[in-house]
Amino acid sequence: MSGFALERLVPAHVRAFEAYVPSPPDDVLRRRFGVAHLHRLNNNENPLGPPAASRAVMARWEVGQAAQYPQGDGWHLRRAIAGRFGLDAEQVILGNGANEVIAFVIKAFCEQGDNIVTADRTFAVYEWLASFSGVTPRLVPLRADGFDDAALLRAIDARTRVVFLCNPNNPTGSWWDHAKLARFLDAVAGRAIVVVDEAYAEYAEEPGFPDSFALMARHPNLVVYRTFSKMWGLAGLRIGWMAAAPAVAATVRKTSISYSVNLLALDAAREAVWDEAHIAATRAHVREMRAGLAALAGRLGLGMIGAIGNFAMLRLPIPDTVAHRRLMARGVMARAMTSFRYPGWLRVSFGSAPAMAAFAEALEAVLAEG
Ligand SMILES: Cc1ncc(COP(=O)(O)O)c(C=O)c1O
């Protein structure tokens, strides 16, 4: 008889954690909802795709290279990123998506019984990673749909290791400007690592948006996250990065996984750095789609929030889960926000013009059903 007792081997915080279940692939969803096509407006992807130079690299990629390991820590890409932001290459750490970099930071700074501080309605991965690592997530309520600086400061205690700010915030699109972030860092005064997740920073056109890399010299506890998934249209290749002061980066490097970023992602991302024309074209597209969505919200009498980012939220007169199902049956995927603690809201990514037109038509029909 096997003496295997699974429960005995699983830490209590893992036992208590409910696994995240990703949605099924599009072909399965299409069959399930009986539609020939699904417009993807649920994951904040860039409908313009990757920049031209990244596409060219992928098109001429020699498939035999797949047999080789990539260089272990993204030597060339780290130098390209560092050069763009006036950093040293040693300050940059790559990951298999920004998600992996979140894990590196929690592993580097937290042990069981410690806590992280973040908002209750923000990108959920900070909370999840903390929870299944035996670290307590202290979730501070948003204030007027934005991160509440005073309440976050009150939540920091002697066991706080990391404060996660999402700027702009996913899903609300709210943001802190440079002065506010600088004041917050002054007030934290080095008591914890402060992560600023800037997954959507390249969408910010506002002149007051933080220059976080400049703040790093004065605040060596500051860590900045970026990703190639959003502006750069490389979500499927899974590549993101962080930058920090040299001593902090050296600490995080200890808990980072070498070789976790694949060869194609490294090559494609290196060509994307830093294509201003791609940024300009994507921003122009977002401006146009945002105006269209605002007009739709006005026509249907729906509240809309979201200042920066390639997404916005709409307040619905019906449950978001019902709206989600009905939209799916019309071939449109948007994000029902109950699971983000925003019941009654829908998050919509600014997709292609045809996808946004399909969404507008479908939403109007869904709401007409009552
Ligand atoms: C705020 C935020 N941070 C990080 C990520 C994860 O990015 P990646 O695709 O690089 O793992 C996302 C993805 O949706 C995000 O919205």
The ligand as an SDF file (V2000), in Angstrom:
LIG
                    3D

 16 16  0  0  0  0  0  0  0  0999 V2000
   -0.9340   45.4990  -15.0520 C   0  0  0  0  0  0  0  0  0  0  0  0
   -0.3940   44.2680  -15.6800 C   0  0  0  0  0  0  0  0  0  0  0  0
    0.7940   43.8100  -15.2770 N   0  0  0  0  0  0  0  0  0  0  0  0
    1.3310   42.7120  -15.8110 C   0  0  0  0  0  0  0  0  0  0  0  0
    0.6610   42.0000  -16.7850 C   0  0  0  0  0  0  0  0  0  0  0  0
    1.2710   40.7390  -17.2860 C   0  0  0  0  0  0  0  0  0  0  0  0
    1.9910   40.9720  -18.4240 O   0  0  0  0  0  0  0  0  0  0  0  0
    2.7680   39.8030  -19.1670 P   0  0  0  0  0  0  0  0  0  0  0  0
    1.9450   39.4410  -20.3400 O   0  0  0  0  0  0  0  0  0  0  0  0
    4.0610   40.4670  -19.5440 O   0  0  0  0  0  0  0  0  0  0  0  0
    2.9560   38.6760  -18.2050 O   0  0  0  0  0  0  0  0  0  0  0  0
   -0.5760   42.4450  -17.2430 C   0  0  0  0  0  0  0  0  0  0  0  0
   -1.3090   41.6780  -18.2690 C   0  0  0  0  0  0  0  0  0  0  0  0
   -2.4760   41.8050  -18.4680 O   0  0  0  0  0  0  0  0  0  0  0  0
   -1.1180   43.6110  -16.6760 C   0  0  0  0  0  0  0  0  0  0  0  0
   -2.3140   44.0630  -17.0540 O   0  0  0  0  0  0  0  0  0  0  0  0
  1  2  1  0
  2  3  1  0
  2 15  2  0
  3  4  2  0
  4  5  1  0
  5  6  1  0
  5 12  2  0
  6  7  1  0
  7  8  1  0
  8  9  2  0
  8 10  1  0
  8 11  1  0
 12 13  1  0
 12 15  1  0
 13 14  2  0
 15 16  1  0
M  END
$$$$
